[in-house]
Amino acid sequence: MRDGPALLAACAGGLWTSVEVVDRTGSTNADLLARGGPEGQVLVAQEQTAGRGRMGRSWVSQPGTALTFSVLLRPTAIPPARHGWLPLLTGVAVATAVRCAAGVAAALKWPNDVLVGGGKLAGILAERSGDTVVVGIGLNVGTSREALPAAPGPTGLRATSLLVEGADVAREALLIEVLRQLERCYLQFRADPDPGRSGLLASYRALCDTLGHEVRVELPGDRAVIGTAEDVDEEGRLLVRESATTPPTPLSAGDVIHVR
């Protein structure tokens, strides 16, 4: 992978202010949160030893086979009530980039898991401190089938990689495309932070494989909602209809299991 300045030049946009590539770190999210500074910083790790996913889970990958990086945003022009859209927006950008760069039909499982071939390809974690939002992305690119976790994850998904799915793409090319797509989505939403008017909601719905599925959504306190995932609303919530006689239940968080 090229050094940071060369990668920054390849992105050719106005959002990213720096790209730094390090051989090894614990967590790129933690590093950027501790560093602070201007919007648009990108930190890429060739190896990440303490990567985290949603619900405090770990993200494990072999050195040199995955894309593990974080971006620092300062979305002061976006109302705080809309900040929950940032990880969903990132999911749209990653899935679109995978389709463009690798030629495979990436989709989303609500809220922001990236799927290919029914397996989990990438995870996204957004963390906030003050007016800073750091978004971390972990994406399996060249990981062999043998190196992936053998057991399904907590939501019943097996792990997969672009290599396993038959796609041959360099990590560098995929990183550049993700940054381009993320810049496009973010700047568009920042200019008009209404998910309907900006087109973000329509883009998310088009990529969301959860819609139309029978699902079980695991909630805190050993509770669960079971029904049909009908839609995503303008707050980014998943609408699950439990029966034909009840209105859909809006869910802002939870582990989604696709039942069928």
Summary of the structure (lengths in Angstrom):
residues: 260
radius of gyration: 17.6
end to end distance: 39.9
largest distance: 57.9
contacts: 861
relative contact order: 0.15
helix: 28%
strand: 32%
